[in-house]
Amino acid sequence: MAMKHAATSAVRALTAASPSALTRSLHASAGSKKIVGVFYKGNEYASKNPNFLGCVENGLGIREWLESQGHQYITTSEKDGPDSELEKHIPDLHVLITTPFHPAYVTAERIKKAKNLQLLLTAGVGSDHIDLKAAADAGLTVAEVTGSNVVSVAEDELMRILILVRNFLPGYNQIVSEDWNVAAISHRAYDLEGKIVGTVGAGRIGRLLLQRLKPFNCTLLYHDRIKMDQELESQIGAKFEEDLDAMLPKCDIIVINTPLTEKTKGLFDKDKIAKLKKGVLIVNNARGAIMDTQAVVDACSSGHIAGYSGDVWNPQPAPKDHPWRYMPNQAMTPHISGTTIDAQLRYAAGVKDMLDRYFKGEDFPTQHYIVKDGELASQYR
C-alpha cells in the first residue's frame, strides 16, 4: 500500500533550479517537529470504519507513529479566519498537511507568517488551494500523493455521466416524494451508446475514464497539452483534439479533467459555454473555479446545459447560498469522489512515506513533487 515503489512509474524529473537564498531545506533538522493536519470532521462516523482515515479524528492513522518519534501532531477542521485553530499554529509549524476535500487555503500571507514551515503535503491529488508561486518564492517544498485517488475519481465520473444521461435523479426524487410520473423522466433520458464524449484533460484520471467508456461504444475525444502515444490511443479508441474550441461543440458530454491553473481558471465562461452543443451534459470533478459560477447557473436555467454534475465547488465547503445548490438539472455532491476508503488508505500511506523520507532527509518519488527547489511542476506552469 505504501508508495515506496511508485517511483518506477514516475514522470520525468523536474529540472532542478539552483536553490535561491530563500530556499528552506527540506531535510528535517534534529528534534521534535510540529505537524498540523487539516481534515474534515468525522463526527459520529469516525468510529464506524477503522479504515476511515481521512477525517480529523483519525488523522490519516499516523498519530501514534509520529508521537512515538517525539513529534507534535495537531489535527483540526478549523481552517478559516484569523481566529481559527490553524491560524494559531501557522507561526511555528514545520509541516502542514491538507486535503482537497476540506482545503486549508495556504495564501501568500500565511506562508509569510510561517517562519518554520518547510513542507506542504496534500493528502490526495490537487494542490491548487496553495499559493504555489508564493511557496516556490519562499523555498518551500509542496508535494501530493499523485495517483492515490485516480481510480476513485474516474469511477465517480462514469457514474455521473450515467446519472445525467438517464435522467436518474428526478426519478429517484419521485419515489422519495411518493410520486410516479414516467413521462417526466423519459422525455429527456437517453442511452450512452453512440454519444460523443470529450474529456478536457487526459492525464491519469482522463485516461482511466476513457478506458472505462470504451465498452459503451461512444465516440471518444480528448484535448490535452500532451498527445498520448499511438499504441495507447489506439487501445483506448480515443481521438486527440488539439484545438479545444473545435472539440467542444462536437460533444454531447464534456468531462473536465484538467488542473486548476491560471490558464484554466474561469475557462468555461459565458462565451465558451455559448459555443457548446445545446443540451450538453457536463461532469466536473476537477475544480469548481474552472467554471464561471453564474454562467453555469444561467446555462442550466435556459436548458443550454441539460445537466451538470460534479463534486467540486468554489469555494469549499460551499456556502449555503451557493447558486449551484439551487440550479435546475444538477447532480451535485460535496467533494467526495477522491476520498473513498480505498483512496484514503492510499493517500494516508503516501503521506506517511513522505514524512518518513522527510525525517530521514531523503527525496520523495519524483511524481509527488508540485514545488521543488523553487520550480513548479509542469502541469501548474
C-alpha positions in Angstrom: 0.0 0.0 0.0 2.9 2.4 0.7 4.2 4.4 -2.1 7.8 3.3 -1.9 7.8 1.5 -5.2 5.8 4.3 -7.0 9.0 5.8 -8.4 9.1 3.1 -11.1 6.2 4.8 -12.8 7.4 8.3 -12.2 7.1 11.0 -14.8 10.2 12.8 -15.9 12.0 14.5 -13.1 11.5 18.2 -12.6 14.5 20.2 -13.8 16.1 21.4 -10.6 16.9 25.1 -10.4 19.7 26.4 -8.3 18.2 26.9 -4.9 17.7 30.6 -4.0 18.9 32.1 -0.8 15.3 31.8 0.4 15.2 28.0 -0.1 14.3 26.3 3.2 16.0 22.9 3.5 13.6 20.0 3.1 15.8 17.9 5.2 14.5 17.9 8.8 16.9 19.1 11.4 17.2 17.2 14.7 14.5 17.5 17.3 10.7 17.5 17.6 8.7 18.8 14.6 5.3 20.4 14.8 3.0 18.9 12.2 -0.5 20.2 11.6 -3.2 18.3 9.6 -6.4 19.9 8.4 -9.2 17.4 7.7 -13.0 17.3 7.6 -14.8 16.2 10.8 -15.8 12.6 11.0 -18.2 13.2 13.9 -20.3 10.1 14.7 -18.9 8.3 11.6 -15.3 8.5 12.8 -15.6 5.2 14.7 -17.7 3.3 12.2 -14.9 2.1 10.0 -11.3 1.5 11.2 -10.1 2.5 7.7 -11.9 5.8 7.7 -8.5 7.7 8.0 -9.3 10.9 6.2 -11.2 12.6 9.0 -9.9 14.9 11.7 -10.4 12.4 14.5 -8.4 9.7 12.8 -5.8 12.0 11.2 -4.6 9.6 8.5 -3.8 7.0 11.2 -0.3 8.4 11.8 -0.7 10.0 15.3 0.8 7.1 17.2 3.7 6.8 14.8 4.5 10.5 14.9 4.3 10.9 18.6 6.4 7.8 19.2 9.2 9.6 17.5 8.7 12.7 19.7 6.9 14.9 17.1 3.9 17.1 17.9 0.8 16.3 15.8 -2.2 18.5 15.8 -5.4 17.9 13.7 -8.2 20.3 13.2 -11.1 21.1 10.9 -11.0 24.8 11.8 -9.1 26.4 9.0 -10.6 29.8 8.0 -10.2 33.2 9.5 -7.8 34.9 11.9 -9.2 33.2 15.0 -9.2 29.6 13.5 -7.2 26.8 15.1 -5.0 26.6 12.1 -4.1 30.2 12.2 -2.8 29.8 15.8 -0.3 27.2 14.7 0.9 29.0 11.5 3.8 30.8 13.1 5.7 27.7 14.4 4.6 24.7 12.4 7.1 22.8 10.3 4.8 20.7 8.2 1.2 21.4 7.1 -0.9 18.5 5.7 -4.1 19.5 3.9 -6.6 17.8 1.7 -8.6 18.9 -1.4 -11.8 17.8 0.3 -11.7 20.3 3.1 -9.0 22.6 1.8 -7.0 24.9 4.0 -6.2 27.8 1.7 -2.5 28.5 2.1 -2.1 32.1 1.0 1.0 34.1 0.5 0.2 35.9 3.7 0.1 32.6 5.6 3.3 31.5 4.0 5.0 34.8 5.1 3.8 34.2 8.7 5.0 30.6 8.8 8.7 31.2 9.6 9.4 27.5 10.4 7.4 26.0 7.6 9.4 23.6 5.3 6.9 21.2 3.8 3.3 21.4 2.5 1.7 18.0 1.9 -1.6 17.3 0.1 -3.3 14.1 1.3 -4.8 13.4 -2.1 -4.3 15.0 -5.5 -4.6 18.7 -6.4 -2.6 21.4 -4.6 -4.3 24.5 -6.0 -5.5 25.5 -2.5 -1.9 26.5 -2.0 -0.4 29.7 -3.5 2.2 27.8 -5.4 4.1 30.8 -6.6 4.4 32.1 -3.1 5.5 28.7 -1.9 8.1 28.5 -4.6 9.4 32.0 -3.9 9.7 31.1 -0.2 11.7 28.0 -1.0 9.1 25.6 0.3 8.5 22.1 -0.9 5.0 21.2 -1.9 4.1 17.5 -2.6 1.0 15.4 -3.1 0.2 11.7 -3.3 -0.1 11.5 -7.1 -2.2 8.6 -8.3 -3.7 7.9 -4.9 -7.3 8.5 -6.0 -7.3 8.5 -9.8 -9.4 5.2 -9.9 -11.8 6.6 -7.4 -12.4 9.8 -9.4 -12.6 8.1 -12.8 -15.2 5.7 -11.5 -17.2 8.5 -10.0 -17.1 10.4 -13.3 -18.5 7.4 -15.1 -21.3 7.2 -12.6 -22.2 10.9 -13.0 -22.3 10.5 -16.8 -24.8 7.7 -16.5 -26.9 9.6 -13.9 -27.2 12.6 -16.2 -27.7 10.6 -19.4 -30.5 8.5 -17.9 -32.1 11.5 -16.0 -31.8 9.4 -12.9 -32.1 11.9 -10.1 -35.6 13.2 -10.9 -36.8 9.6 -11.0 -35.3 8.9 -7.6 -36.8 12.1 -6.2 -40.2 11.0 -7.4 -40.0 7.8 -5.4 -38.9 9.7 -2.3 -41.8 12.2 -2.7 -44.3 9.3 -3.3 -44.8 10.4 -6.9 -45.0 8.3 -10.1 -44.6 10.1 -13.5 -42.7 8.1 -16.1 -43.2 10.8 -18.8 -41.5 13.5 -16.6 -38.3 11.3 -16.7 -38.3 9.6 -20.0 -38.8 12.7 -22.2 -35.1 13.5 -21.6 -33.5 10.2 -20.8 -31.1 8.7 -23.4 -28.6 5.8 -23.9 -24.9 6.4 -23.5 -24.1 4.3 -26.6 -23.4 6.4 -29.6 -22.9 9.6 -27.8 -19.8 11.8 -28.3 -17.8 12.2 -25.1 -14.9 14.6 -24.8 -12.5 15.0 -21.9 -10.7 18.3 -21.3 -7.5 16.9 -19.9 -6.3 13.3 -20.4 -3.9 12.7 -17.6 -4.2 9.8 -15.2 -7.9 10.3 -14.5 -8.9 11.3 -18.0 -7.2 8.2 -19.5 -8.9 5.9 -16.9 -12.2 7.4 -17.7 -11.7 6.9 -21.5 -10.8 3.3 -20.9 -13.9 2.7 -18.9 -16.1 4.4 -21.5 -14.8 2.2 -24.4 -17.3 -0.7 -23.8 -20.2 1.8 -24.1 -19.5 2.3 -27.8 -19.2 6.0 -27.6 -17.1 8.3 -29.8 -14.3 9.3 -27.5 -12.4 12.6 -27.9 -9.7 14.2 -25.7 -7.9 17.5 -25.5 -4.6 17.7 -23.6 -1.3 19.6 -23.8 0.4 16.2 -24.4 -0.8 13.7 -27.0 -1.0 10.0 -25.9 1.4 7.6 -27.5 -0.1 6.0 -30.6 -0.4 2.5 -29.1 -2.3 3.7 -26.0 -4.5 5.9 -28.1 -5.4 3.0 -30.3 -6.1 0.7 -27.4 -8.5 3.3 -25.8 -10.0 4.2 -29.1 -9.9 7.9 -28.4 -9.1 10.7 -30.9 -6.8 13.6 -30.0 -8.3 17.1 -30.5 -5.5 19.7 -30.5 -8.0 22.6 -30.7 -10.2 22.8 -27.6 -12.7 25.2 -29.3 -13.0 22.8 -32.2 -13.7 19.8 -29.9 -16.2 21.2 -27.5 -19.1 21.9 -30.0 -18.9 18.3 -31.1 -19.6 16.8 -27.7 -22.8 15.5 -26.2 -21.0 15.1 -22.9 -18.0 17.0 -21.6 -15.9 15.9 -18.7 -13.4 18.3 -17.0 -10.2 16.6 -16.0 -7.7 19.5 -16.2 -5.8 21.0 -13.2 -6.8 24.5 -12.0 -4.1 26.9 -13.1 -4.0 30.5 -14.2 -4.8 29.3 -17.7 -7.8 27.2 -16.8 -9.3 29.4 -14.1 -12.7 30.6 -15.4 -12.1 28.7 -18.7 -15.8 27.8 -19.1 -17.2 31.3 -19.1 -20.4 32.6 -20.8 -18.8 32.8 -24.2 -17.2 29.3 -24.0 -20.5 27.8 -22.8 -22.4 29.5 -25.6 -20.3 27.6 -28.2 -21.3 24.2 -26.7 -24.0 22.0 -28.2 -27.4 22.9 -26.9 -28.4 20.2 -24.4 -24.8 19.3 -23.5 -24.1 17.4 -20.3 -21.1 18.4 -18.2 -19.3 16.5 -15.5 -16.7 18.3 -13.4 -14.7 16.6 -10.7 -11.6 18.7 -11.3 -12.1 22.1 -9.7 -15.1 24.4 -9.4 -13.1 27.5 -10.3 -12.6 26.2 -13.8 -16.2 27.1 -14.4 -17.7 30.6 -14.2 -20.3 30.0 -11.5 -23.1 32.3 -12.8 -22.5 31.3 -16.4 -23.2 27.6 -15.4 -26.4 28.6 -13.5 -27.7 30.7 -16.4 -27.0 27.9 -18.9 -28.7 25.3 -16.8 -31.7 27.6 -16.3 -32.0 28.1 -20.0 -31.5 24.5 -20.9 -28.4 25.1 -22.9 -26.7 22.8 -20.3 -29.1 19.9 -19.9 -27.4 18.6 -16.9 -24.4 19.5 -14.7 -22.8 17.1 -12.2 -19.7 17.3 -10.1 -18.3 17.4 -6.5 -16.1 20.5 -6.7 -17.1 24.0 -5.8 -15.6 27.5 -5.4 -15.1 28.0 -2.6 -15.1 24.8 -0.5 -17.0 23.9 1.6 -19.8 25.6 -0.5 -21.8 28.2 1.4 -25.5 27.6 1.9 -26.4 30.2 -0.6 -24.1 28.9 -3.4 -26.3 29.1 -6.6 -25.3 25.6 -7.8 -27.3 24.2 -4.9 -30.5 25.6 -6.5 -30.0 25.5 -10.2 -32.1 23.0 -12.3 -30.8 19.7 -13.7 -27.9 19.5 -11.4 -26.5 16.4 -9.6 -24.0 18.0 -7.3 -22.4 16.4 -4.1 -19.8 17.5 -1.6 -16.2 16.9 -2.6 -16.3 13.1 -2.2 -15.1 11.5 -5.4 -11.5 11.1 -4.4 -12.0 10.2 -0.7 -13.3 6.7 -0.8 -12.0 4.4 1.9 -9.7 2.8 -0.7 -8.3 6.2 -1.7 -7.9 7.2 2.0 -5.7 4.1 2.6 -3.6 5.1 -0.4 -3.1 8.7 0.4 -2.6 8.1 4.1 0.2 5.6 3.2 1.7 8.1 0.8 1.7 10.9 3.4 3.4 8.6 5.9 6.0 7.5 3.4 6.9 11.1 2.5 7.0 12.2 6.2 9.4 9.3 6.9 11.6 10.4 4.0 11.5 14.0 5.2 12.7 13.0 8.7 15.5 10.9 7.1 16.5 13.7 4.6 15.6 11.6 1.6 13.9 12.8 -1.6 10.3 11.9 -2.5 9.2 9.9 -5.5 9.6 12.4 -8.3 5.9 12.4 -9.4 4.8 13.6 -6.0 6.5 17.0 -6.2 4.5 20.0 -7.1 7.1 22.6 -6.0 10.7 21.7 -5.6 13.8 24.0 -5.5 11.7 27.0 -6.5 10.2 25.3 -9.6 6.6 24.4 -10.2 5.6 21.0 -11.8 4.8 21.3 -15.5 1.1 20.9 -15.1 0.9 24.1 -12.9 3.0 26.3 -15.2 
